Each structure stands twice: as structure tokens, then as C-alpha cells.
């Protein structure tokens, strides 16, 4: 618990410096807030998986690997659901903040990579490394991406008039993205 609080407090000055230097100071406020939320999510992810403790204790390589696929599905189904929920924000926030992550394959690889990194690091902090965690975390990232796609589609259809023409808000949004001055 204390390790995650220290990580949260250490992240604040770095994020503040990041947003105050260079081009980031002119980024939209919602984007900067989104990056803060994403960084705090990653810190919370490290704390929830036990990986954050590696910063404050000596790593001990004591691997325990469960390679049996879906071994505890009926004994402990909430573990699978929680692993999916844990990675939903990763699949939602990455494409929301960065357009280069707006492909299902990239988000799936991101979810798999982050999950694999966590599983490898868990071998050094006395936790179980499980193939089910890898599978469910990746599935959670993909489901988060699908939720992002749904939200994006619903938001877009809200700003398009029934006759197919664009509404005022959608025109302004396109002008903002293109860097043009908004003419109302």
C-alpha cells in the first residue's frame, strides 16, 4: 500500500514537468487530464499486481508457474472476471489518447505485452505467474478497445444530423483537429 502511495506522489512532479514543457503545454486540457488518468492507472495496475513492491524490496527469483489453461475456472471464476476488468481501461484509454493505437491488433499486442511483463516481474516478487492471467488480461484490453469503438461510434452518430449532414459541433470538432480557427 505504501509503495503505491509513494509511486503516486513521485509521478505528480514528472507529469507536471511533462505538461509544462514544449508542445504539451498547448495540448487540449482533456488530453492532458487523460494522460494523467492513464499514468495513474498504470501505477495502480503495478500496485494491484504486486509489481510495484519490486521498487522497495530486494527481488527474489522464486518462480511458480501455472501453465494449465483455465484450471480454476469453476473454482474461482471471479479471478477471471477481475483480470478482465483490470485491463479494460488499458484497452479504452490507449486508443482514446493516441490515434496510433486505434487498431484492434495493436491494442491486443499492448494488452498482451503489458500482461506478459507483469507476469514475468511477478516471478521476482513471490507471486504466481499464470497463463490464465495472460489470456484474461489480453481479453480485457480487447474488450476495452471494443468499448472505445462503441463509444466513438455513438458519439459520432450523435453529432451527425439525420439527413447525413454534419451538425455544428461536428464541424467545429473537425476544424479543431485540423488546427483551423473555428468559425461559428
Secondary structure, DSSP 8 states (H G I E B T S, - for coil): -HHHHHHHHHHHHHHHHHHHSGGGGGS-HHHHHHHHHHHHHHHHHHHHTTGGGGGTS--B---EEE-STTTTTTT-HHHHHHHHHHHHHHHHHHHHH-GGG-SHHHHHHHHHHHHHHHHHHHTTBT-EEEHHHHHHHHHHHHHHHHHHHHHHHHHHHHTB-TTS-B-HHHHHHHHHHHT-----
